[in-house]
Amino acid sequence: MSLQPHAPGFIPEETIRVAHAAFPKGNVFMALREEIGTIYTDQDFSALYPAQGQPAISPWRLALICVMQFMEGLTDRKAADAVRSRIDWKYALGLELTDSGFDFSVLCEFRQRLIQSHTEQHLLDLLLQRCQEKEWLKAGGKQRTDATHVIAHIRMLNRLEGIGETLRAVLNEIAGIDPDWLQQWVPQDWYGRYALPVEEYHLPKGIAARQNTLK
């Protein structure tokens, strides 16, 4: 994937018209775009992509989606669905209403590029810079120190989701090839456990209980 930088540009007129009709008082994502713009530009992430190859999805949009995804606590799959279906997201991202979005795996690939290039802090630094320019953040505020614990819990949940989705994909594949064998060897409670995406589970609160959920 190569980067072909484009200026963020304007919000399509039809997107503006429909968004303001649907949200006459606006909402948080429309206000985000109106107050501080796109936050990021493609040039901010030029070091992550080679000069040649298939054009990549605009990294400024992927970075902004990561911020919006965090604001609502969405999984990658649900964030990609929001890009496809939500008017306020299309407004913030400057997309046509007919834009079909992208596969949710693109978000994971983007974050991997950030991590591999050791530039993941860049997302936060640019966001803080924009907020400071608006005087929304000032020196001397209270600093939180629990970020390590939050990250640890997120990583544990992602592992569980990965295991669960892998098993669900394998079971679905086997069901299409040899359903009789599947019925003979797979426990009955697995049909209910892996029928839905893991992200829809209501996981137990205890760490040990979570680790046993998908066994």
N, C-alpha and C positions, 0 to 999 in steps of 0.2 A: 504494500500500500504506500503510495506517495502522497505528499502534501502539495496541493495547488492552492495557495492562499487566496482567499477572497475576502473583501471587506464585508462586515456583517450586514450592511445595507439596511433597507427599510422594511417595515412590516407590510405585507401585501394589503391593498386597500380592502379587498373582500374580507380578509381576516379581521381587520380593524372594525369594519362595519358589523360583522356578525358577533364579534367579541363584546363590543359595547352594547349591542342589543341584548345579548345574553347576560351581561354583567354591567348594568347601567351605572352601578356604583364602583365598578372595578373589583379586583380581588388582589391577593398578595402577589401573584405572578405577573399580572398586568402592571401592578405598581412597581414591581422589581424592574421590569423592562423600561418603564417610563421614567423612573427615578435615576437609575444608574446604568441604563443601557444593557449591553450584552455581557458586561464585566470582562469578558475575554475576547481575544482576537486570534485568528489562525497563526499569526506570527509569534504569538506567545508560546506555541508548541512546535515550532519549526524543527527543533533539535530531535523530535521524536520520530520523524518520518524521513525516508530516503528521498532523493531528488527525482527518482524515476520509478515507474510502476503504475499500477491501477490507482486511480484517484481515491483518496480516503474520504470518509464522511467528515465534514467540517469539524475540526477539533474544538473550536470555540463552542459549538453547539453541544458536543459531548461533555465538555467541562461544565457548562451551565446545567445540563441535564443531571449531572452528578450532584450538583448543589441542590437542585429542585427535588431530586430523588431523596436526598438526605432530609430535606425539610419535611417531607411527608412520610418518611420511613418506608419507602417502597423497595421491593425486590427489583432486580434488573428486568425481569419479565414484565412486571406491572409498570415500571417506568417506561419501557418501550411501548406498552399498550397506551399509556397516557399521552405519549408523543403522537400516536396514531389517532386517538379518539377525543382528546380534550382541547377545546377551543382556547382556553387560557394558556395552555402549554404552547400551542402553535403561535399564539400572540407573542409570548415571551421569546420564542425561538425564531420568530420571523418566518414562519412557514405558511405555505398555501394551505387552505382548508382541505384540499384533496391530497396532500402529501401522505404517502402510505408508511412513512417511517422506516424502521430497520429491524433486523433481528436483534433480540435482547443480548446475544453474545457479544455484540460490538462494544457494549459498555465494559464488559470484563476485559476485553482485549485492550481497550483504551487505558484502563487502570493499570494493566500489566506493563504497558509502554511507560507510564509514569514511574512505576516502581523500578523497572529495569534501568531506567535512565537516572534514577534517584532525583526526580523532579516532582514527586508527589506533593511536597510542601509548596510548590509553585502555585497550586490551585488556591490554597488558603492565603498565601501572601498577596496574590493579586486581588482576592476578594476583600481582604483587610485594607489594602491600599485604596480601593474604591470607596469603602465605607469611611475611611479616614478623610478622604477628599470631600465627602459629604458632611463631615464632622459628626458622624454617627458614633464614632469610636474615638475616645480620648485616652491619653496616658493616665495611669494611676488607678485604673479600674481593678476589680477583683479578678484574679486569675484562678482558673479551675485546674486541679491537679489529678483528676480522676480519668483522664483520657486513656491511660494504659489499660485500665480495667474495662472500659467500654470497648476498646479495640479487641481485647482478649475474648469478650463475649461474642462479638460479631464474627470473629474467626471461627470460634467453636460452632456457631450456628451455620456458617457456610459449609463447614465440613459435613455436618449432618445433612444439610440439603443436598450436597453433592452425592453422598452415599445413597440417600433415599431416591434421588432422581435417577441414579445409575441403575439401582435395582428395579425401579419402575420401568425404565426403558428396556432392560433385559427381559423382564417378565412379559411385557407387551410384545417384544420380538418373538419370544418363544411361543406365545399364544397364537401368533400368526403362522408359525411353522409346524408346531406339534401340540395342539391344545390337549389332546388325550394324555400325553406324557405330563404336561403341566398339572392337570387335575390329579394325577396319581401321586405326584411328589411334593407339590407345594402345599403348605399348611392352609387350612381354610381361612384363618384370620388374616392371611396376607392379602386376600382379595379386597377386603375393606381397607387394610392399611395402605396399600399402594395403588388404590383406585384413583386417588386425587393427588395433585402436586404436593410435595412436601411443604411448600410455603404456606399451604392452607391448614397444616397441622396446628393443634393447640399443644405446644410442647410443655412438659412439666417444668416447674421452677427449679428443682434441684439439679445440679450438674450430673450426678450419678444417674438420676432418673432420665435425663435427656439422653445420655449416652446409651442407655438401654432401650430407648424408644424404638429404634430401628433395627434391633437385633431380632 
